[in-house]
């Protein structure tokens, strides 16, 4: 039966938009827990029916082990668009994400604007749901620390996965394995970059509160600026391969995208463990069709370049004249791999809780943002304090 809870309060406008979902799943074969084939699937609630949430939900719908059974968004048109895109006939519908969390869904996707992630993830933990939360883990240090605290409180039988999908892509796993095996030798340098165009189109709305939420990407308090909202992907990879940085310096500004209060270009240098200095560059003002996203790790015996589409391993002929460049291509969007792992874990009883490591990756972005905004060196122990 289709149900929609009502009542969009001022708090909803100022504290949330998009989606958050939560779920629990009994660790037994679904067919044993439920009677029919449809009921044997993992039921997933989507909180935040914007573009990313709907895209994630589409991956869920294409997995035979799961299906979307509930939608939550404070804006009706976004729920309707998601229903059409996902071809859902009679999903449960909610305006209030807490009502979705009190339902019987097994798992939730939280795909709301970034400033809502800490609050909604913490609530989903309390509701004892399996959680897939989109990145980043908040827009400030306080929010990221709230995620860490929630992760530590999580039911040990429940999963917390995060949309840092590089951690699950075979191309990245292959690169990490090569680094760990010493195939590039001792690491001496690294760099990362996200060069591209503007991913967001600002639209007019008569109500300023609605405008602020629906154009959340344009504002620092709701998006965290694009270094936090987008570039946290690169920083999670750097965290994975190198550890946490001790300090950062950098610059950034706005040259073309003057309709938003966020940056459109930036450049940073981080100091990582073992004296490794990492250059990071990003912009969202490149012409259409111009873009480069990924990371490069240089060792004494070779180099590995990573990206969502492929990994390229180039050994040094000084160390191995016989081996040539090796390229491994990804057969699909690695987000598919992230959701496959999420459902594998739920069904097998294996538990993954990545709340803390994901919050720390988000904090690397916040450290870099602090350096840019202040125009001074930002030190981890002073800015982050963990």
Secondary structure, DSSP 8 states (H G I E B T S, - for coil): ---B-----HHHHHH--S----B---SS-HHHHSSSTGGGSEEEEEE--SHHHHHHHHHHHTSTTEEEEEEE-S-HHHHHHHHHHHT-SS-EEESSHHHHHTS--SEEEE-S-GGGHHHHHHHHHHTT-EEEE-S-S-SSHHHHHHHHHHHHHS-TTS-EEES-GGGG-HHHHHHHHHHHTTTT-SEEEEEEEEEE---------SSHHHHHHHTGGG-HHHH--HHHHTTHHHHHHHHHHH---SEEEEEEE-SS-TTSSS-SEEEEEEEEGGGEEEEEEEEE---TT--EEEEEEEETTEEEEE-SSEEEEEE-TTT-SS---EEEE-SS-THHHHHHHHHHHHHHT---B-HHHHHHHHHHHHHHHHHHHHTS-EEHHHHT--
